[in-house]
Amino acid sequence: MKAAMIVFSAALLIALPGHADEVEESIDAALQAYRSGDIKGAKEELDFASQLLGQLKAEGLRAFLPEPLEGWERQDADMETQAMAAFGGGQMATARYTRGDESVEIQLMADNQMVSAMAGMFSSAAMMGAMGEVRRLAGEKAVVTPEGDLQALVDNRIMVQISGSADSGAKAAYFEAVDMAGLKEF
């Protein structure tokens, strides 16, 4: 957990100066537009500042993606795609791990409408059972689909999804490598 928080803090500090200037400029522009009576312009600038802040938070979520297991390689999705891909706002971080022809993809989605909708399903044992086999992995209730993919809802606001062509053992190993305790504090 400490390692993930250190990586998160470092990523935020590295990213913050460039974004902070853009965020501050956008907020200042919104304030100027508001003071001059340009409500539409003020809203557009605030929306832009909000998007930039979301990207900063998404960069922090990336810190919780595990390092590749021995013999595997990791490729991260670019941050712009992740920020735009999170349905209904929120954040998303994705990495793909490969070893030969095998692949594992991990998606972390936080604080968005899709995750909120899934919370109802994960609060019902019957609904979870309808999605697949219910197991406890890394201290979390998880659903294993017939294809061996894994889904879990951490702290009722962060969806962890693991899929790919690798066997269910490799997917479970990656699931257990995710810093669940750190995610709960994100």
N, C-alpha and C positions, 0 to 999 in steps of 0.2 A: 504494500500500500504506500509506504513512504517513497519508494522508487517511482511509482506512477505519479504521485503528487509532485515530486521534484521535477520529473519530465514535464508535467502539466505546467508548473510554474515557470520553468525555463522556456517552454514554447510560448507561453503567454508573454513573458518579458521580451522575447525576441520579436514576436509579432506585434506587440503593443505599440512601439513607437511609430511605425508606419501607419497602422490603423488609427492610433489615437489622433494623429494629425487630421486624417480624413474624417474621423468621427467628430472631432472638435469643429472642423471647418463646416461640416454639414449641420451641426447643431447651431453654430453661429449664423449660418445662412438661413436656417429656419427661423431663428429669433428675429433676424433683420426683416425677413419676408413677413413675419407675423406683425411686427411693429409698423410695417408699411401698409398693412391691410391685405397682403397677398396670402390668404389662407390656403389656397391650393398649393402655392409654392412652399409654404411652411410645412404642410403635410408631406409633400414629396421629399423634402430634405430630411424630415424626421424619419420617414419610412426608410430612406437610404441609410441614415445613421443606425437605425435598428437592424438593418440587414448586415451592416459591417460588424456590429456588436455580436450578432448571431454567428458570423463567420469566426470571430475570435473565440466564442464559446465552443464552436464545433472543433476548432483546432485543439482545444483542451480535451475534448472527448476522445480525440485520436490517441492521446497518451495511454488510454486504457486498452488499446489493441495490443495483444501480446506479441512478443518477439517470436520469430519463427522457431518452431521446434527443430531439433537437430536433424539435418538433412533436408530441410525445407527452405524455400526462399519466399520473401514477402514483397508484394507490390501494393502501395497505397493508392487509393483513388484520389484525384486532386480535390483540394478543399472547395473550389468553386462548384464542382459537380455535387459534392456532398452537401453543401449548404443549400443548393437549389433542389436537391433530391428529397429532402426531408418534407414529407407531405404535411401540410397544415402548419408550417413553421417548425420551430424546434431545431435540433441539431442531428447530424448523422455523420458517422465515421465508418469507413469501409476499408478492409484490407483483403487481399487475395493471397493465399499461400499455395505454393506449388512444390511438388516433388515428382519429377518425371511426368507421367500422364495424370497423376492425382492432383486434385485441387480442393481447397477448403476456403470458403469465403465467410468472413465475419462482418456482420453489420450491427452497429450500435446506433439506436435511435432514441433520442431523449426529448421529452417535453413537447410532443406534438400530438395532433388530433388522432392520428392513426394509433399511437401508443395508448392514448386515453380510451379509445374504442376497444382495444384488445384487453384492457384492464378488467372489464366485465367478464370476459371469457376466462381469464386467468384466476378470477376470484371464485369461480364455480368448478368444483372437482368434476362434475358431470361434463361440463363444456370442455375442460382440459382433456378428459378421457376421450371425448369425441374427436379431438384433433390428433390423438395418437397415444402412445404409451407414456404414462406419467412416471417420472423418476426424479430423484433428488441427486443433483450433481453440484459439486462445489458449494454445498449448503443451500442451493436454490431449487425450487420446484421447476422442473423443465418438462417439456413435451418432446418426445422423440417421434417424428413422423414415420410412416411406413418406409420412406426413402432413407431414413437414418438422419434426417436433418433435425436440428435442435432449436427450440425456442424457449425463452424464459423472460419473465417480466421482473426486473430488479427494482425494488423500492417503489413499486406501482407506477413508475414513470420512465424506466429505461428498458427498451426491448433489446434483447440479445438474440440474434438469429445467426445460426451457423449452418451452412449448406455446402454443397460441392459434390464432386465425384468420388472423394476419398471414402473409405469405410467408416462405419459409425464409431469405431474405436479412435480413429484419428480426430474425428469431429469432437468426440467427448474429451479427448486430451486438450484440444484447443479451448473448449468451453472451460475446462478446469484451469487453464492458463490465464483466463481473463480475471483481472483484479476486481472481484465482485464487491469487496468491502470498500474499495476506492470509488467504485461507481455509485455506491449508496451515498457517498459524501459529495459527489459531483454536483 
